[in-house]
């Protein structure tokens, strides 16, 4: 007669936990939990990966700036304030300026405000920005990008320099 060697595994161990959006009280940043190496987005047996909203904002900002025809990101006041901040010793450029994201459990939506160069077809630039941002965010984070809304807030003219910033800084 053989001994019964089966064991009972607690229910909590056999069920996979669902990814959740967490808020860290210290930074008040939303994070999304993704699995590592698990395509259906559930937490894998090897651990969880947390991605902050700011990470997605930086990736999207860098991807948008790579597109020819994009002069800058952000509205007029944000660009002015950013230019002043960039002149301060030790200041770092804000690559997430003009980018807002909403991160869910497995998906993200982005809003970008851009300034285009004069003479470029705006619909073409917007399309290229949208495609480049989607590819970069999905490849680097594993999140599905459900929408990228683009607002063209200004056109940079060739003879236009940041005179307003220079006059306010001096």
C-alpha positions in Angstrom: 0.0 0.0 0.0 1.5 3.3 -1.1 1.4 6.4 1.1 -0.5 9.4 -0.1 2.1 11.9 -1.2 -0.1 14.6 -2.6 0.0 18.0 -1.0 -2.6 20.8 -0.9 -1.3 24.1 -2.4 -2.9 27.2 -0.8 -5.4 28.9 -3.2 -3.4 32.2 -3.0 -0.3 30.5 -4.5 -2.1 28.9 -7.5 -4.0 32.0 -8.6 -2.1 34.6 -10.6 -2.4 38.1 -9.2 -3.8 40.7 -11.6 -1.7 43.8 -12.4 -2.7 46.8 -10.5 -2.1 50.6 -10.6 -0.4 51.7 -7.4 0.2 55.1 -6.0 3.3 55.7 -4.0 2.6 58.1 -1.2 6.2 59.4 -1.3 6.1 60.6 -4.9 2.4 60.5 -5.6 3.3 59.0 -9.0 1.0 56.3 -10.5 2.8 53.1 -11.4 1.6 50.2 -13.5 2.5 46.6 -12.7 3.5 44.5 -15.6 4.7 40.9 -15.8 8.1 40.0 -16.9 8.0 37.6 -19.9 4.3 37.0 -19.7 2.4 38.2 -22.8 -1.0 38.3 -21.3 0.0 41.0 -18.8 -0.5 39.0 -15.6 2.1 38.9 -12.9 4.6 36.1 -13.7 6.2 33.7 -11.3 9.4 35.6 -11.5 8.2 39.0 -10.2 6.6 42.3 -11.1 7.8 45.3 -13.0 6.6 48.8 -12.0 6.6 51.6 -14.6 5.9 55.1 -13.5 4.0 57.7 -15.6 7.1 59.8 -15.8 8.9 57.0 -17.6 6.3 56.8 -20.3 6.3 60.6 -20.6 10.1 60.7 -21.1 10.0 57.9 -23.7 7.2 59.7 -25.6 8.9 63.0 -25.4 12.2 61.6 -26.8 10.3 59.7 -29.6 8.4 62.8 -30.6 11.5 65.0 -30.8 13.2 62.5 -33.1 10.6 63.3 -35.9 11.7 65.7 -38.6 9.5 68.8 -38.6 9.0 68.9 -34.8 10.6 72.1 -33.4 9.7 71.7 -29.8 7.1 70.2 -27.4 4.9 72.1 -25.0 2.9 75.3 -25.0 4.4 78.8 -25.1 4.5 79.3 -21.3 6.0 75.9 -20.7 8.7 76.4 -23.3 9.5 79.9 -21.9 9.8 78.5 -18.4 11.8 75.5 -19.6 14.2 77.8 -21.5 14.8 79.8 -18.3 15.3 76.6 -16.3 17.7 75.2 -18.9 19.9 78.4 -18.5 20.3 77.8 -14.7 23.5 76.1 -13.8 22.9 72.5 -13.0 19.5 72.6 -14.7 18.5 69.7 -16.9 16.2 69.9 -19.9 12.8 68.4 -19.3 12.2 65.9 -22.1 8.7 65.2 -20.8 7.6 68.8 -21.4 4.4 68.9 -23.5 3.6 65.2 -22.8 0.8 64.0 -20.5 0.0 60.3 -20.1 -2.6 58.2 -18.5 -1.4 54.7 -17.6 -3.7 51.9 -16.8 -3.1 48.2 -16.0 -2.1 47.2 -19.5 -2.8 50.2 -21.7 -1.8 53.9 -21.9 -3.1 57.0 -23.6 -0.9 60.0 -24.4 -1.5 63.7 -25.1 1.3 65.7 -26.8 1.5 69.4 -27.6 4.0 70.1 -30.3 5.4 73.1 -32.2 6.1 72.4 -35.9 8.6 73.9 -38.3 7.2 76.3 -40.8 6.7 74.7 -44.2 6.2 71.1 -43.2 2.9 69.4 -43.8 1.3 69.3 -40.3 -0.8 66.1 -40.9 2.3 64.3 -42.1 4.3 65.4 -39.0 1.4 64.5 -36.7 1.2 61.0 -38.3 5.0 60.4 -38.0 5.0 61.6 -34.4 2.1 59.3 -33.5 3.7 56.3 -35.1 7.1 56.9 -33.6 5.7 57.4 -30.1 3.5 54.3 -30.3 6.4 52.1 -31.5 8.8 53.5 -28.8 6.4 53.2 -25.9 5.1 49.8 -26.8 8.6 48.4 -27.4 10.1 49.8 -24.3 7.3 49.3 -21.8 5.1 46.5 -23.1 2.0 48.7 -22.6 -0.6 48.9 -25.4 -0.9 52.5 -26.6 -4.6 53.0 -27.2 -4.4 56.6 -28.4 -2.0 59.4 -29.0 -3.7 62.8 -29.2 -1.6 65.6 -30.8 -2.2 69.3 -30.4 -0.2 71.6 -32.7 0.1 74.7 -30.6 2.4 76.8 -32.7 4.5 77.0 -35.9 8.2 78.0 -35.6 9.1 80.5 -38.3 12.6 80.4 -39.7 13.5 84.0 -38.7 12.0 83.6 -35.3 14.3 83.1 -32.4 13.5 82.8 -28.8 13.6 86.6 -28.4 11.0 86.6 -25.6 13.0 84.2 -23.5 16.3 86.1 -24.1 14.7 89.5 -23.2 13.1 88.1 -20.0 16.3 86.3 -18.8 18.6 89.3 -19.2 
